Amino acid sequence: MNAATEGATAGFLVWRLSMKWRVAVDRAVAPLGLTHAQYALMASLYGMSRSGVQPSQRRLADHTGLEPLYVSKLARALETAGLVARTRDPSDPRAMQLSLTEQGRDVTRRAIKVVQGLLDQLLEPLGGQHSPRAREFTRELSLLLDTPLDPHTENDEEQT
């Protein structure tokens, strides 16, 4: 632990780790012409398509945790770059389905390799990506992500 994190709250540490990760991914995928947010969208789309799913922009927003309007903006930019195709959903003409183009799949595969290298570096102190500690860390992060947050609920101490 260093001076910047000693005595820090869990919320501050989550924020710092997320910022460290975002900056590292931004720098790593920049040579491929991507930002971290674009990478997150494309890697998610890649994984979903490998599972046989062609998601709508809304479903991709739900999957990534990004705002639907932001996903729409990212998808349009990626479509302009020739990396993503946007088509009307035949079952819902208001919805847009997303898919990677061949160029998009190629860029995404290369970006995934780069980001996996970063993940190896990040999780090395826990014994590497496939270590028991890293698996437990992943479970703990999933638990936190699955916990709903209501910004309008006050802390019990503040209510007394």
Stockholm file with secondary structure:
# STOCKHOLM 1.0

chainA/1-160         MNAATEGATAGFLVWRLSMKWRVAVDRAVAPLGLTHAQYALMASLYGMSRSGVQPSQRRLADHTGLEPLYVSKLARALETAGLVARTRDPSDPRAMQLSLTEQGRDVTRRAIKVVQGLLDQLLEPLGGQHSPRAREFTRELSLLLDTPLDPHTENDEEQT
#=GR chainA/1-160 SS CCTTTTTCCHHHHHHHHHHHHHHHHHHHHGGGTCCHHHHHHHHHHHHHHHTTCCCBHHHHHHHHTCCHHHHHHHHHHHHHTTSEEEEEETTEEEEEEEEECHHHHHHHHHHHHHHHHHHHHHHGGGTCTTSHHHHHHHHHHHHHHHSCCCTTCCCHHHHC
#=GC SS_cons         CCTTTTTCCHHHHHHHHHHHHHHHHHHHHGGGTCCHHHHHHHHHHHHHHHTTCCCBHHHHHHHHTCCHHHHHHHHHHHHHTTSEEEEEETTEEEEEEEEECHHHHHHHHHHHHHHHHHHHHHHGGGTCTTSHHHHHHHHHHHHHHHSCCCTTCCCHHHHC
//
